[in-house]
Amino acid sequence: MKILQKGFTKDGFSIQLEDWSEDFTTYKYKFDIGAYPKGNWNKRFRAQCEFEDKAEAVKAFEELLNGYVTVFDLAFTVMVSGGNRIPIKDTRLKHIDES
């Protein structure tokens, strides 16, 4: 995985644009935006949003940086027990303290 760009959202989430195309050549989604908010337990966790197209991923990344969208507006998911992923907007994480 290559990290193409790093930054922070307007609401303080650490984010990075990732290229997975060399690692998973047959997988449909080649680009991710990883977000690393801090939960109530005071530990960072990973949420991610996957993209097939690099231009689409770059556009979403820039919109996050500029505050036009949040991780709750996009299709970010969080890994839960059993390796399943659920939408971040369907979790109580939208109420986390980012300070």
MOSUL-V860546 format. One record per residue. SS is DSSP state (H for helix, E for strand, C for the rest). PSI is psi in degrees with one decimal (999 if undefined). Layout:
ss=SS psi=PSI
ss=SS psi=PSI
This chain:
ss=C psi=134.9
ss=E psi=133.4
ss=E psi=118.1
ss=E psi=-32.8
ss=E psi=146.9
ss=E psi=156.4
ss=E psi=-167.5
ss=E psi=141.0
ss=C psi=167.7
ss=C psi=-26.0
ss=C psi=17.2
ss=C psi=7.7
ss=C psi=132.6
ss=E psi=130.0
ss=E psi=155.4
ss=E psi=144.7
ss=E psi=126.0
ss=E psi=140.3
ss=E psi=114.1
ss=C psi=8.6
ss=C psi=-31.1
ss=C psi=-24.0
ss=C psi=-37.1
ss=C psi=78.8
ss=C psi=-27.1
ss=C psi=-5.8
ss=C psi=138.6
ss=C psi=-41.8
ss=C psi=117.0
ss=C psi=-17.0
ss=E psi=137.5
ss=E psi=152.4
ss=E psi=119.6
ss=E psi=133.4
ss=E psi=142.2
ss=E psi=72.1
ss=C psi=165.7
ss=E psi=124.3
ss=C psi=176.7
ss=C psi=-22.1
ss=C psi=7.2
ss=C psi=26.9
ss=C psi=143.3
ss=E psi=148.8
ss=C psi=168.4
ss=C psi=131.6
ss=E psi=149.8
ss=E psi=155.2
ss=E psi=127.4
ss=E psi=146.5
ss=E psi=143.7
ss=C psi=-32.2
ss=C psi=133.3
ss=H psi=-43.0
ss=H psi=-39.4
ss=H psi=-40.9
ss=H psi=-43.4
ss=H psi=-42.8
ss=H psi=-47.1
ss=H psi=-39.9
ss=H psi=-46.2
ss=H psi=-36.8
ss=H psi=-36.8
ss=H psi=-45.7
ss=H psi=-39.3
ss=C psi=-2.6
ss=C psi=12.6
ss=C psi=-29.0
ss=C psi=165.5
ss=C psi=172.4
ss=C psi=-20.5
ss=C psi=-16.9
ss=C psi=-28.9
ss=C psi=177.1
ss=C psi=50.2
ss=C psi=141.8
ss=E psi=160.0
ss=E psi=136.5
ss=E psi=131.7
ss=C psi=-178.1
ss=H psi=145.3
ss=H psi=6.4
ss=H psi=7.6
ss=C psi=156.2
ss=E psi=139.1
ss=E psi=151.7
ss=E psi=136.2
ss=H psi=-31.8
ss=H psi=-17.5
ss=H psi=9.3
ss=C psi=169.1
ss=H psi=2.2
ss=H psi=-18.2
ss=H psi=-9.9
ss=H psi=15.6
ss=C psi=157.7
ss=C psi=119.1
ss=C psi=7.1
ss=C psi=999
